[in-house]
């Protein structure tokens, strides 16, 4: 198996140009030895007056029970999700806004306010440990027609977890199939 890991999705290093009307900004986190979350898609929301977030794991499967922060930079209620141990260097120090956990489909959504929200993954585990940093998509606001799909079109973000040491299932299966094919070739009569 090659040392290169194929997660089936490219990590975005910036906001796609098609999303310019939203005025989004992408802050990338400092790396962690445990891995990271990456942003793999930014698109207009599928439903009006909502920001939507999907989170998948290394294999591309929905990731349930992960906190998504819909942060209000200028204020809002404090979110009590302070980790007991934090491996995200430079993580947001104060959490204000709305926190949602992802459903069985790896999905969370939030009805937005009039200003721009900051959205990121806050994966505090059952032991209170935050191991994986997340990109922060800043200034998530809505745009109206004719640019947006609806009168108030928010954003849809998709994140992928990339834990150190986990090889995606599809890549493992490809490697196994290549090994089987090599063995079968050796067993073929000359």
Buried (B, 14 or more C-beta within 10 A) or exposed (E): EEEEBEBBBEBBEEBEEEBEEBEBBBEBBEEBEBBBBBBBBBBBBEBBBBBBBBBBBBBBEBBBEBBBBBBBBEEBEEBEEEBEEBBBEEBBEEBBBBBBEBEEEBBBBBEBBEEBBBBBBBBBBEEEBBBBBBBBBBBBBBBEEEEBBBEBBBBBBBBBBBEEEBBBBBBEEBEEEEEEEEEEEEEEEE
